[in-house]
Amino acid sequence: MKLLFAGAAVFLVRASASLYNESSLNHTCVLSEPYLSCSAQATPAKADSCCVETYGGLLLSTQFWDTYTGLESQGQTLPADTWTLHGLWPDFCNGSYTQYCDLSRQYDPSPSPNTTNGLPNGTLVQPYTGPNIGTFVERFGKYNLLEYMNKYWVSQGSANSDFWGHEFSKHATCFSTFDVPCYGPRYVEHEDTIDYFQTAILYYRRLPTWGWLAAAGIRPSNTTTYSLADMQRALTTGYGALPYIGCTGPRLNQTAAGANSTDAGRTVLAETWYYLHVFGRPQDGVSLPVNASGSVSSCAKAPGALHYPLRAKGSST
């Protein structure tokens, strides 16, 4: 699982518009070598941090399998036959991470956690109370982008726009390549937000989790159960590296089916994280799949232990 790099978070997170206090001039990326993130060259001393990801070089493109939104009566539903986008995250190269790196770009109505290091001694992340972040997309005239996000970047239990504000504020502000100075002296407010949304979608569209599982005969069902090993095999075959697979629900050894088992993994399929390094900027979409680091699953490992439930009636359109 992911570990918060709490020891350095107070130093790394600052209420400014720049991770490195760089100038807004001369970030001409076609003149920069597109070094691979987490390589020896991908450091602020050796590369333009606007043109090479030097801060959070281990990227995670993450997805949810939700079965309902809780807001179906308001028209917020899940897309048929596909997992939904969770976000695009910048971990440090050692697998630790930080969050809410620029409080001047804080658009999360319900910060979670509500401090920059997740601890009581961290800087408080104040809830955002301004116009929802979806209005930023509208200002740029990208109504088709907003339509796509409402279909595939769907929240459970809150408005979609609140979820997007959370993902941008917590994660996008910790990429060196989405830093405000990277957009030059003619930066237009919120163009970094649009850039992040489009980049997150770029990677999401390359990762057909539902299709890769279905090709291996693994489809949502309320009667059939599956094995973690088969899911890992299917997704590794499709992606080219082992992703993290997350589960919720009861632990196997707390269920009747797992009585007397020592397997404490959870039993309901819920999410997957695809790890990658990128050449140059994440925005350019040139990436290299890498295996998940640390724990590769929270799911039960016993054969046939996992449920991949159908969407609730009326939750999918």
Secondary structure, 3 states (H helix, E strand, C coil): CCEECHHHHHHHCECCCCCCCCCCCCCCHHHCCCCECCCCCCCCCCCCCCCCCCCCCEEEEEEECCCCCCCHHHCCCECCCCCEEEEEEEECCCCEECCCCEHHHCCCCCCCCCECCCCCCCCECCCCCCCCCHHHHHHCCCHHHHHHHHHHCCCCCCCHHHHHHHHHHHHHHHCHHHCHHHHCCCCCCCHHHHHHHHHHHHHHCCCCHHHHHHHCCCCCCCCCEECHHHHHHHHHHHHCCCCEEEEEEEEHHHCCCCCCCCCCCEEEEEEEEEEEEEECCHHHCCEEEECCCCCCECECCCCCCEECCCCCCCCEC
